[in-house]
Amino acid sequence: MSKTEKNDQKIYNSLTDHAASFVNIPIKEIEFDEELIKKYTSSGNFKDVDDFLRQIRQIRDDNVTKAGYLCFAKRNELFSNAVIKIARFDGNTVTKFIDRKNIESNLIVAIDVILEFIKKHINQGLIHHRSGKEEMKWDYPLDALKEAIINAILHRDYNDTGNIQIRVFEDWLEIWSPGALPKELDLDRILYEDRTILRNSNLAMIFQSLGLVDNWGTGFKRMNDACLENGNPEPIYSQKAGAFVVTMHKSILTASIEHPSH
């Protein structure tokens, strides 16, 4: 690989450097997800897709940012490492697949696609409280799953050629996000140090403008609280093979009761 090719590859994969974060394709050749954009701009205060992207500062000189492309293109056809892989395995090992999917949509749509895949492979249980109240609970709290998925998308290292992987096993699930925690964050104190360090600031700005994140650094605490309230053990946060991994085990409330079909 020539020096020029190496430099091009570095620019192509980077989402953090604003000056080098544009897609090298004319914007008119990109098919954007207009339905998604309308969903988040229901007030209709933009004329067209170009106008919307300009309003959220994702176009410069008729070039769209890579973050804007990954969030609003109908299909990700440029960044293979931004494809998200999800699988349901037989039992508690990665030996045999029951179901799997590569998610090549934009990153915003991918959140709901991942949640629907997980819901297809986990159960709901009817919980009877002493007060007489009945409540349906999933094996995992959906709010905590969504928080973990968004964190994986926002904070992964996009210079890493690996993919986000969601591994659904019989008794637990894992969310693998390429890249280790920033050195300023202590894995052992992650629940007590409410700080956000943005690896991909432009991507985070888009998510914040859509109301998907708050950037207060409280996501880990919210995940913990949601799991405990749902009857799950606290999530396990670890670093493995250059990735940050969130592991959630099934709820003890739903593990031993009859599950209605879903």
Backbone as CSV, one residue per row, in Angstrom:
resi,resn,N_x,N_y,N_z,CA_x,CA_y,CA_z,C_x,C_y,C_z
1,MET,0.845,-1.197,0.000,0.000,0.000,0.000,0.882,1.248,0.000
2,SER,0.599,2.198,-0.922,1.391,3.412,-1.002,1.097,4.331,0.174
3,LYS,1.967,5.342,0.356,1.764,6.295,1.451,0.456,7.041,1.271
4,THR,0.147,7.405,-0.001,-1.109,8.114,-0.272,-2.300,7.255,0.075
5,GLU,-2.241,5.955,-0.290,-3.348,5.041,0.017,-3.526,4.894,1.522
6,LYS,-2.409,4.821,2.249,-2.490,4.709,3.706,-3.143,5.943,4.307
7,ASN,-2.762,7.134,3.801,-3.359,8.359,4.307,-4.845,8.419,3.992
8,ASP,-5.212,7.995,2.774,-6.619,7.978,2.383,-7.409,7.041,3.280
9,GLN,-6.830,5.882,3.601,-7.518,4.915,4.444,-7.729,5.485,5.837
10,LYS,-6.739,6.189,6.360,-6.851,6.772,7.687,-7.974,7.807,7.719
11,ILE,-8.023,8.665,6.686,-9.068,9.680,6.615,-10.428,9.015,6.462
12,TYR,-10.480,7.985,5.624,-11.739,7.301,5.330,-12.359,6.697,6.577
13,ASN,-11.525,6.173,7.466,-12.036,5.484,8.647,-12.288,6.412,9.829
14,SER,-11.779,7.637,9.767,-11.855,8.513,10.933,-13.190,9.243,11.005
15,LEU,-13.783,9.269,12.186,-14.998,10.054,12.412,-14.751,11.171,13.413
16,THR,-13.531,11.309,13.874,-13.258,12.263,14.947,-12.675,13.576,14.442
17,ASP,-11.942,13.553,13.360,-11.288,14.753,12.853,-12.251,15.487,11.918
18,HIS,-12.768,16.631,12.365,-13.786,17.339,11.584,-13.276,17.713,10.198
19,ALA,-12.012,18.064,10.082,-11.473,18.499,8.794,-11.318,17.345,7.813
20,ALA,-11.320,16.124,8.306,-11.095,14.970,7.430,-12.227,13.965,7.560
21,SER,-13.431,14.464,7.808,-14.513,13.534,8.112,-15.646,13.577,7.097
22,PHE,-15.293,13.774,5.829,-16.316,13.874,4.800,-16.269,12.687,3.850
23,VAL,-17.444,12.287,3.389,-17.551,11.187,2.437,-17.132,11.684,1.060
24,ASN,-16.295,10.927,0.396,-15.766,11.335,-0.896,-16.687,10.884,-2.036
25,ILE,-17.971,11.188,-1.888,-18.964,10.859,-2.905,-19.904,12.057,-3.014
26,PRO,-20.251,12.492,-4.226,-21.197,13.610,-4.353,-22.494,13.322,-3.609
27,ILE,-22.993,14.325,-2.899,-24.168,14.121,-2.064,-25.375,13.688,-2.882
28,LYS,-25.449,14.114,-4.135,-26.597,13.757,-4.977,-26.614,12.269,-5.318
29,GLU,-25.482,11.573,-5.122,-25.425,10.140,-5.402,-25.750,9.295,-4.174
30,ILE,-26.017,9.933,-3.034,-26.324,9.203,-1.801,-27.832,9.180,-1.593
31,GLU,-28.382,8.003,-1.350,-29.810,7.889,-1.052,-29.998,8.021,0.462
32,PHE,-30.665,9.086,0.860,-30.883,9.328,2.279,-32.242,8.782,2.724
33,ASP,-32.328,8.501,4.001,-33.549,7.949,4.589,-34.477,9.113,4.958
34,GLU,-35.288,9.529,3.999,-36.142,10.690,4.209,-37.205,10.438,5.266
35,GLU,-37.708,9.212,5.368,-38.713,8.904,6.382,-38.129,9.066,7.791
36,LEU,-36.887,8.636,7.956,-36.231,8.799,9.250,-36.069,10.273,9.587
37,ILE,-35.621,11.062,8.612,-35.424,12.494,8.834,-36.745,13.164,9.189
38,LYS,-37.831,12.777,8.501,-39.148,13.350,8.813,-39.582,12.991,10.230
39,LYS,-39.234,11.785,10.668,-39.608,11.345,12.020,-39.015,12.269,13.078
40,TYR,-37.782,12.710,12.861,-37.114,13.550,13.852,-37.275,15.043,13.585
41,THR,-37.979,15.390,12.517,-38.211,16.805,12.202,-39.677,16.980,11.847
42,SER,-40.546,16.516,12.715,-41.978,16.529,12.440,-42.535,17.939,12.286
43,SER,-41.821,18.932,12.801,-42.291,20.307,12.661,-42.144,20.815,11.237
44,GLY,-41.360,20.082,10.419,-41.232,20.428,9.004,-40.477,21.705,8.752
45,ASN,-39.503,22.016,9.598,-38.779,23.281,9.460,-37.550,23.166,8.574
46,PHE,-37.605,22.291,7.571,-36.536,22.217,6.580,-37.164,21.933,5.223
47,LYS,-36.504,22.399,4.161,-37.072,22.289,2.818,-36.850,20.916,2.213
48,ASP,-35.655,20.358,2.422,-35.311,19.068,1.840,-34.182,18.457,2.667
49,VAL,-33.682,17.306,2.217,-32.628,16.616,2.962,-31.383,17.484,3.076
50,ASP,-30.994,18.137,1.970,-29.814,18.996,2.009,-29.962,20.082,3.063
51,ASP,-31.139,20.686,3.112,-31.395,21.753,4.073,-31.304,21.229,5.503
52,PHE,-31.869,20.036,5.728,-31.799,19.427,7.053,-30.351,19.182,7.474
53,LEU,-29.560,18.602,6.584,-28.164,18.294,6.911,-27.346,19.567,7.138
54,ARG,-27.698,20.632,6.424,-27.012,21.900,6.659,-27.382,22.464,8.031
55,GLN,-28.637,22.319,8.400,-29.075,22.851,9.692,-28.370,22.170,10.854
56,ILE,-28.078,20.887,10.709,-27.373,20.181,11.794,-25.868,20.117,11.526
57,ARG,-25.402,20.951,10.608,-23.963,21.157,10.323,-23.258,19.880,9.876
58,GLN,-23.902,19.134,8.971,-23.299,17.905,8.463,-22.985,17.984,6.972
59,ILE,-23.015,19.182,6.409,-22.607,19.412,5.022,-21.646,20.585,4.981
60,ARG,-20.605,20.425,4.207,-19.699,21.543,3.922,-19.288,21.440,2.459
61,ASP,-19.463,22.524,1.723,-19.102,22.558,0.295,-19.712,21.378,-0.452
62,ASP,-20.986,21.104,-0.173,-21.733,20.027,-0.836,-21.181,18.639,-0.565
63,ASN,-20.406,18.499,0.497,-19.943,17.174,0.933,-20.549,16.871,2.294
64,VAL,-21.051,15.636,2.464,-21.661,15.246,3.727,-20.603,14.612,4.627
65,THR,-20.708,14.863,5.914,-19.775,14.246,6.854,-19.996,12.735,6.904
66,LYS,-18.975,12.024,7.324,-19.121,10.574,7.494,-20.152,10.266,8.575
67,ALA,-20.161,11.077,9.634,-21.150,10.873,10.688,-22.554,11.079,10.144
68,GLY,-22.752,12.127,9.338,-24.053,12.367,8.729,-24.459,11.241,7.804
69,TYR,-23.499,10.731,7.051,-23.778,9.600,6.161,-24.200,8.379,6.970
70,LEU,-23.453,8.053,8.008,-23.747,6.851,8.793,-25.078,6.958,9.529
71,CYS,-25.503,8.181,9.850,-26.758,8.353,10.579,-27.976,8.457,9.665
72,PHE,-27.804,8.953,8.440,-28.984,9.277,7.639,-29.034,8.658,6.243
73,ALA,-27.949,8.034,5.777,-28.048,7.310,4.502,-28.995,6.133,4.694
74,LYS,-29.715,5.770,3.650,-30.664,4.669,3.790,-29.939,3.357,4.052
75,ARG,-28.770,3.221,3.452,-28.006,1.984,3.598,-26.523,2.325,3.653
76,ASN,-25.806,1.720,4.574,-24.371,1.929,4.690,-23.650,1.031,3.684
77,GLU,-23.181,1.627,2.616,-22.483,0.872,1.572,-21.002,1.215,1.501
78,LEU,-20.508,2.025,2.427,-19.127,2.506,2.361,-18.241,1.997,3.483
79,PHE,-18.794,1.812,4.674,-17.970,1.517,5.840,-18.275,0.123,6.359
80,SER,-17.460,-0.835,5.963,-17.726,-2.226,6.357,-17.623,-2.415,7.859
81,ASN,-16.769,-1.639,8.526,-16.630,-1.818,9.980,-17.774,-1.179,10.758
82,ALA,-18.649,-0.411,10.069,-19.815,0.158,10.733,-21.043,-0.740,10.589
83,VAL,-20.908,-1.852,9.862,-21.967,-2.854,9.831,-22.017,-3.514,11.215
84,ILE,-23.205,-3.682,11.758,-23.363,-4.273,13.094,-23.808,-5.721,12.947
85,LYS,-23.134,-6.608,13.657,-23.415,-8.045,13.566,-24.116,-8.508,14.834
86,ILE,-25.196,-9.270,14.644,-25.949,-9.770,15.795,-26.311,-11.221,15.556
87,ALA,-26.238,-12.031,16.607,-26.512,-13.464,16.462,-27.115,-14.025,17.729
88,ARG,-27.974,-15.018,17.542,-28.476,-15.843,18.652,-27.808,-17.191,18.533
89,PHE,-27.125,-17.601,19.594,-26.395,-18.863,19.599,-27.178,-19.940,20.344
90,ASP,-26.899,-21.167,19.988,-27.495,-22.313,20.674,-26.735,-22.547,21.970
91,GLY,-27.427,-22.453,23.103,-26.755,-22.640,24.383,-25.975,-21.414,24.781
92,ASN,-24.831,-21.632,25.436,-24.035,-20.533,25.977,-22.623,-20.471,25.389
93,THR,-22.459,-20.994,24.180,-21.176,-20.895,23.485,-21.423,-20.385,22.072
94,VAL,-20.348,-19.955,21.419,-20.479,-19.425,20.056,-20.317,-20.527,19.006
95,THR,-20.542,-21.766,19.398,-20.312,-22.902,18.499,-21.343,-22.986,17.383
96,LYS,-22.621,-22.792,17.725,-23.689,-23.027,16.751,-24.664,-21.852,16.719
97,PHE,-24.919,-21.363,15.478,-25.865,-20.265,15.305,-27.298,-20.792,15.232
98,ILE,-28.218,-20.072,15.883,-29.647,-20.290,15.665,-30.171,-19.266,14.663
99,ASP,-29.671,-18.041,14.771,-30.091,-16.955,13.880,-28.989,-15.907,13.883
100,ARG,-28.829,-15.196,12.777,-27.835,-14.116,12.728,-28.214,-13.117,11.652
101,LYS,-27.662,-11.913,11.806,-28.029,-10.830,10.887,-26.911,-9.799,10.838
102,ASN,-26.601,-9.310,9.664,-25.720,-8.166,9.493,-26.588,-6.942,9.242
103,ILE,-26.452,-5.927,10.059,-27.302,-4.744,9.962,-26.554,-3.672,9.179
104,GLU,-27.028,-3.390,7.981,-26.357,-2.465,7.073,-27.150,-1.179,6.873
105,SER,-28.143,-0.965,7.717,-28.896,0.290,7.670,-28.049,1.404,8.283
106,ASN,-28.600,2.610,8.351,-27.889,3.656,9.079,-27.922,3.349,10.577
107,LEU,-27.096,4.045,11.327,-26.923,3.733,12.740,-28.148,4.054,13.586
108,ILE,-28.959,5.021,13.158,-30.161,5.365,13.926,-31.186,4.239,13.814
109,VAL,-31.458,3.805,12.600,-32.409,2.711,12.380,-31.890,1.425,13.017
110,ALA,-30.576,1.248,13.003,-29.976,0.007,13.541,-30.366,-0.229,14.991
111,ILE,-30.567,0.829,15.765,-30.916,0.677,17.193,-32.190,-0.144,17.332
112,ASP,-33.230,0.225,16.587,-34.507,-0.493,16.679,-34.414,-1.879,16.052
113,VAL,-33.630,-2.025,14.978,-33.463,-3.337,14.348,-32.826,-4.321,15.324
114,ILE,-31.819,-3.855,16.048,-31.151,-4.702,17.043,-32.124,-5.100,18.151
115,LEU,-32.884,-4.123,18.663,-33.824,-4.420,19.734,-34.885,-5.428,19.284
116,GLU,-35.369,-5.306,18.048,-36.375,-6.248,17.550,-35.782,-7.647,17.408
117,PHE,-34.544,-7.745,16.969,-33.879,-9.044,16.861,-33.755,-9.689,18.239
118,ILE,-33.310,-8.908,19.216,-33.159,-9.448,20.568,-34.511,-9.905,21.114
119,LYS,-35.540,-9.081,20.947,-36.871,-9.418,21.462,-37.401,-10.708,20.849
120,LYS,-37.015,-10.977,19.599,-37.449,-12.207,18.934,-36.869,-13.441,19.600
121,HIS,-35.737,-13.270,20.290,-35.023,-14.424,20.845,-34.977,-14.441,22.372
122,ILE,-35.752,-13.568,23.010,-35.862,-13.633,24.464,-37.343,-13.726,24.822
123,ASN,-37.625,-13.870,26.104,-39.002,-14.078,26.546,-39.524,-12.940,27.392
124,GLN,-40.850,-12.894,27.472,-41.534,-12.059,28.441,-42.184,-12.958,29.480
125,GLY,-42.245,-12.471,30.701,-42.914,-13.228,31.750,-43.928,-12.368,32.473
126,LEU,-45.029,-12.974,32.890,-46.065,-12.258,33.638,-45.742,-12.349,35.127
127,ILE,-45.434,-11.214,35.723,-45.049,-11.158,37.125,-46.272,-10.796,37.968
128,HIS,-46.550,-11.589,39.015,-47.661,-11.332,39.928,-47.114,-10.719,41.216
129,HIS,-47.494,-9.496,41.493,-47.061,-8.827,42.716,-48.020,-9.129,43.863
130,ARG,-47.535,-9.010,45.078,-48.374,-9.281,46.260,-49.564,-8.334,46.325
131,SER,-49.398,-7.168,45.772,-50.490,-6.194,45.779,-51.625,-6.589,44.846
132,GLY,-51.393,-7.629,44.048,-52.378,-8.037,43.062,-52.090,-7.500,41.671
133,LYS,-51.128,-6.583,41.590,-50.754,-6.021,40.296,-50.033,-7.064,39.459
134,GLU,-50.319,-7.080,38.170,-49.621,-7.952,37.224,-48.796,-7.102,36.266
135,GLU,-47.622,-7.607,35.923,-46.701,-6.820,35.097,-45.918,-7.749,34.166
136,MET,-45.834,-7.358,32.900,-45.033,-8.121,31.942,-43.597,-7.603,31.968
137,LYS,-42.666,-8.511,32.097,-41.251,-8.136,32.068,-40.509,-8.985,31.042
138,TRP,-39.573,-8.357,30.357,-38.682,-9.092,29.457,-37.540,-9.719,30.251
139,ASP,-36.871,-10.686,29.638,-35.677,-11.268,30.258,-34.625,-10.206,30.555
140,TYR,-34.589,-9.160,29.735,-33.653,-8.047,29.929,-34.439,-6.741,29.810
141,PRO,-34.123,-5.722,30.603,-34.835,-4.446,30.494,-34.492,-3.757,29.171
142,LEU,-35.514,-3.419,28.409,-35.284,-2.858,27.077,-34.569,-1.508,27.140
143,ASP,-34.847,-0.721,28.184,-34.170,0.578,28.317,-32.659,0.395,28.491
144,ALA,-32.279,-0.603,29.286,-30.851,-0.862,29.499,-30.199,-1.377,28.227
145,LEU,-30.920,-2.231,27.482,-30.385,-2.720,26.213,-30.169,-1.571,25.238
146,LYS,-31.153,-0.685,25.148,-31.030,0.456,24.237,-29.857,1.340,24.625
147,GLU,-29.694,1.579,25.920,-28.578,2.399,26.408,-27.244,1.767,26.027
148,ALA,-27.124,0.450,26.205,-25.877,-0.247,25.899,-25.595,-0.234,24.406
149,ILE,-26.639,-0.376,23.590,-26.477,-0.355,22.130,-26.013,1.017,21.663
150,ILE,-26.658,2.064,22.158,-26.271,3.425,21.772,-24.842,3.723,22.216
151,ASN,-24.482,3.313,23.428,-23.109,3.516,23.904,-22.109,2.828,22.991
152,ALA,-22.432,1.599,22.575,-21.522,0.856,21.697,-21.327,1.579,20.371
153,ILE,-22.412,2.129,19.821,-22.345,2.843,18.542,-21.568,4.147,18.681
154,LEU,-21.847,4.894,19.740,-21.240,6.218,19.899,-19.775,6.179,20.285
155,HIS,-19.409,5.227,21.143,-18.089,5.276,21.766,-17.092,4.262,21.214
156,ARG,-17.495,3.508,20.210,-16.556,2.551,19.642,-15.438,3.281,18.903
157,ASP,-14.362,2.566,18.635,-13.232,3.115,17.877,-13.457,2.785,16.402
158,TYR,-13.798,3.809,15.606,-14.076,3.565,14.184,-12.802,3.430,13.360
159,ASN,-11.643,3.611,13.973,-10.395,3.286,13.288,-10.085,1.795,13.394
160,ASP,-10.776,1.113,14.290,-10.660,-0.340,14.423,-11.482,-0.986,13.310
161,THR,-10.926,-1.954,12.622,-11.624,-2.574,11.493,-12.691,-3.577,11.925
162,GLY,-12.787,-3.839,13.230,-13.788,-4.784,13.717,-15.188,-4.187,13.742
163,ASN,-16.162,-5.040,13.982,-17.565,-4.637,14.013,-18.131,-4.717,15.426
164,ILE,-19.135,-3.912,15.714,-19.938,-4.130,16.915,-20.612,-5.485,16.767
165,GLN,-20.575,-6.282,17.824,-21.234,-7.585,17.824,-22.162,-7.691,19.034
166,ILE,-23.374,-8.168,18.782,-24.300,-8.482,19.870,-24.494,-9.988,19.851
167,ARG,-24.114,-10.640,20.938,-24.162,-12.104,21.039,-25.232,-12.495,22.057
168,VAL,-26.287,-13.128,21.580,-27.390,-13.531,22.448,-27.266,-15.023,22.729
169,PHE,-27.058,-15.370,24.001,-26.932,-16.766,24.414,-28.197,-17.191,25.163
170,GLU,-28.203,-18.422,25.633,-29.366,-18.927,26.360,-29.566,-18.191,27.678
171,ASP,-28.483,-17.913,28.395,-28.609,-17.359,29.743,-28.088,-15.934,29.892
172,TRP,-27.465,-15.402,28.880,-26.980,-14.023,28.956,-26.783,-13.496,27.548
173,LEU,-26.471,-12.210,27.453,-26.106,-11.622,26.164,-24.912,-10.697,26.364
174,GLU,-24.186,-10.474,25.277,-22.992,-9.638,25.310,-23.049,-8.615,24.179
175,ILE,-22.602,-7.402,24.466,-22.485,-6.352,23.456,-21.017,-5.950,23.378
176,TRP,-20.385,-6.271,22.243,-18.963,-6.019,22.035,-18.788,-4.756,21.195
177,SER,-18.025,-3.816,21.707,-17.777,-2.556,21.018,-16.277,-2.388,20.790
178,PRO,-15.810,-2.344,19.537,-14.371,-2.252,19.265,-13.727,-1.034,19.927
179,GLY,-12.586,-1.267,20.545,-11.848,-0.196,21.201,-11.967,-0.259,22.709
180,ALA,-10.865,-0.003,23.389,-10.858,-0.010,24.856,-11.425,1.300,25.387
181,LEU,-11.737,1.319,26.675,-12.156,2.560,27.317,-11.053,3.612,27.214
182,PRO,-11.417,4.892,27.117,-10.391,5.939,27.197,-9.600,5.805,28.500
183,LYS,-8.334,6.132,28.446,-7.451,5.921,29.602,-7.896,6.728,30.813
184,GLU,-8.688,7.793,30.590,-9.131,8.620,31.714,-10.208,7.931,32.560
185,LEU,-10.838,6.879,32.015,-11.906,6.189,32.723,-11.392,4.911,33.360
186,ASP,-11.768,4.701,34.605,-11.358,3.537,35.366,-12.489,2.517,35.332
187,LEU,-12.221,1.329,34.795,-13.248,0.296,34.664,-13.878,-0.044,36.010
188,ASP,-13.078,-0.008,37.079,-13.586,-0.368,38.408,-14.456,0.725,39.027
189,ARG,-14.371,1.940,38.489,-15.138,3.048,39.066,-16.106,3.658,38.062
190,ILE,-16.435,2.897,37.039,-17.226,3.429,35.930,-18.627,3.854,36.361
191,LEU,-19.142,3.239,37.432,-20.482,3.580,37.911,-20.501,4.843,38.756
192,TYR,-19.339,5.263,39.231,-19.294,6.341,40.207,-18.673,7.621,39.656
193,GLU,-18.103,7.559,38.481,-17.467,8.730,37.892,-18.263,9.139,36.664
194,ASP,-19.219,10.043,36.873,-20.136,10.441,35.809,-19.444,11.412,34.858
195,ARG,-18.737,10.831,33.886,-18.041,11.670,32.921,-18.148,11.047,31.540
196,THR,-18.415,11.876,30.534,-18.452,11.411,29.157,-17.215,11.916,28.434
197,ILE,-16.452,11.009,27.842,-15.315,11.370,27.005,-15.659,10.940,25.592
198,LEU,-15.836,11.908,24.703,-16.351,11.620,23.367,-15.238,11.201,22.425
199,ARG,-15.296,9.968,21.982,-14.353,9.493,20.974,-14.797,9.962,19.590
200,ASN,-16.111,10.062,19.390,-16.668,10.452,18.092,-17.625,11.622,18.304
201,SER,-17.052,12.823,18.445,-17.836,13.978,18.884,-18.905,14.375,17.874
202,ASN,-18.621,14.277,16.585,-19.609,14.667,15.582,-20.799,13.716,15.600
203,LEU,-20.519,12.436,15.754,-21.580,11.437,15.857,-22.419,11.691,17.106
204,ALA,-21.760,11.994,18.211,-22.459,12.271,19.465,-23.329,13.518,19.348
205,MET,-22.853,14.517,18.604,-23.633,15.739,18.422,-24.944,15.442,17.704
206,ILE,-24.893,14.551,16.711,-26.115,14.182,15.991,-27.075,13.453,16.918
207,PHE,-26.560,12.471,17.659,-27.424,11.711,18.568,-28.051,12.625,19.616
208,GLN,-27.275,13.601,20.095,-27.802,14.519,21.103,-28.877,15.415,20.495
209,SER,-28.661,15.864,19.263,-29.647,16.738,18.621,-30.956,16.009,18.369
210,LEU,-30.917,14.678,18.256,-32.122,13.878,18.049,-32.742,13.413,19.365
211,GLY,-32.130,13.786,20.492,-32.665,13.418,21.799,-32.381,11.985,22.197
212,LEU,-31.376,11.360,21.591,-31.059,9.963,21.885,-30.065,9.820,23.035
213,VAL,-29.319,10.865,23.345,-28.354,10.839,24.454,-28.387,12.184,25.159
214,ASP,-27.840,12.203,26.394,-27.797,13.472,27.124,-26.372,13.946,27.424
215,ASN,-25.373,13.059,27.192,-23.961,13.427,27.390,-23.622,13.829,28.821
216,TRP,-24.363,13.292,29.796,-24.055,13.570,31.190,-23.241,12.460,31.832
217,GLY,-22.982,11.395,31.103,-22.136,10.335,31.635,-22.812,9.449,32.657
218,THR,-24.148,9.408,32.647,-24.881,8.632,33.656,-25.437,7.324,33.095
219,GLY,-25.062,6.973,31.874,-25.640,5.802,31.223,-25.381,4.495,31.948
220,PHE,-24.180,4.305,32.479,-23.863,3.052,33.172,-24.718,2.892,34.427
221,LYS,-24.918,3.991,35.147,-25.757,3.941,36.350,-27.205,3.612,35.982
222,ARG,-27.703,4.202,34.898,-29.070,3.922,34.467,-29.229,2.463,34.058
223,MET,-28.219,1.909,33.379,-28.282,0.496,32.991,-28.331,-0.392,34.220
224,ASN,-27.487,-0.083,35.195,-27.473,-0.865,36.439,-28.827,-0.828,37.140
225,ASP,-29.373,0.377,37.291,-30.646,0.531,37.991,-31.758,-0.218,37.264
226,ALA,-31.779,-0.123,35.928,-32.830,-0.792,35.154,-32.730,-2.305,35.295
227,CYS,-31.513,-2.832,35.309,-31.323,-4.281,35.459,-31.792,-4.743,36.839
228,LEU,-31.402,-4.041,37.874,-31.788,-4.436,39.233,-33.308,-4.374,39.406
229,GLU,-33.926,-3.354,38.840,-35.381,-3.223,38.942,-36.094,-4.345,38.183
230,ASN,-35.460,-4.841,37.118,-36.066,-5.892,36.295,-35.772,-7.293,36.831
231,GLY,-34.977,-7.385,37.908,-34.626,-8.698,38.448,-33.384,-9.309,37.844
232,ASN,-32.620,-8.505,37.087,-31.356,-8.977,36.515,-30.207,-8.657,37.458
233,PRO,-29.157,-9.461,37.446,-27.933,-9.048,38.141,-27.381,-7.766,37.508
234,GLU,-26.516,-7.084,38.206,-25.868,-5.909,37.624,-25.098,-6.324,36.380
235,PRO,-25.091,-5.488,35.332,-24.286,-5.804,34.147,-22.811,-5.920,34.512
236,ILE,-22.096,-6.703,33.745,-20.646,-6.847,33.913,-19.977,-6.049,32.806
237,TYR,-19.062,-5.154,33.174,-18.323,-4.341,32.211,-16.882,-4.839,32.183
238,SER,-16.406,-5.162,30.985,-15.054,-5.726,30.875,-14.410,-5.297,29.560
239,GLN,-13.111,-5.561,29.471,-12.372,-5.312,28.235,-11.733,-6.612,27.786
240,LYS,-12.055,-7.011,26.550,-11.556,-8.269,26.016,-11.096,-8.072,24.577
241,ALA,-9.911,-8.561,24.273,-9.399,-8.560,22.894,-9.547,-7.202,22.216
242,GLY,-9.251,-6.130,22.967,-9.316,-4.786,22.398,-10.715,-4.233,22.249
243,ALA,-11.701,-4.852,22.900,-13.083,-4.389,22.823,-13.629,-4.141,24.228
244,PHE,-14.598,-3.234,24.319,-15.333,-3.012,25.560,-16.592,-3.865,25.498
245,VAL,-16.830,-4.667,26.530,-17.916,-5.649,26.500,-18.869,-5.423,27.671
246,VAL,-20.163,-5.342,27.349,-21.215,-5.293,28.373,-21.914,-6.650,28.368
247,THR,-21.951,-7.305,29.518,-22.609,-8.609,29.647,-23.798,-8.471,30.587
248,MET,-24.967,-8.905,30.123,-26.172,-8.905,30.947,-26.692,-10.329,31.073
249,HIS,-27.011,-10.743,32.302,-27.604,-12.053,32.555,-29.113,-11.923,32.708
250,LYS,-29.797,-13.000,32.419,-31.255,-13.004,32.430,-31.823,-12.625,33.797
251,SER,-33.037,-12.122,33.775,-33.752,-11.788,34.994,-34.132,-13.047,35.760
252,ILE,-33.941,-13.016,37.073,-34.375,-14.160,37.881,-35.897,-14.192,37.993
253,LEU,-36.545,-13.057,37.697,-38.010,-13.003,37.768,-38.658,-13.733,36.601
254,THR,-38.011,-13.721,35.440,-38.604,-14.346,34.252,-38.019,-15.725,33.960
255,ALA,-37.006,-16.118,34.709,-36.282,-17.350,34.365,-37.090,-18.612,34.617
256,SER,-37.989,-18.605,35.610,-38.630,-19.862,36.010,-40.155,-19.814,35.939
257,ILE,-40.693,-18.886,35.123,-42.138,-18.829,34.997,-42.566,-19.109,33.581
258,GLU,-43.836,-19.390,33.421,-44.357,-19.722,32.092,-44.366,-18.446,31.247
259,HIS,-43.896,-18.586,30.014,-43.783,-17.425,29.133,-44.883,-17.468,28.069
260,PRO,-45.733,-16.462,27.996,-46.674,-16.407,26.893,-45.949,-16.154,25.593
261,SER,-46.538,-16.528,24.491,-45.899,-16.309,23.195,-45.818,-14.820,22.939
262,HIS,-44.815,-14.431,22.156,-44.658,-13.010,21.825,-44.270,-12.877,20.364
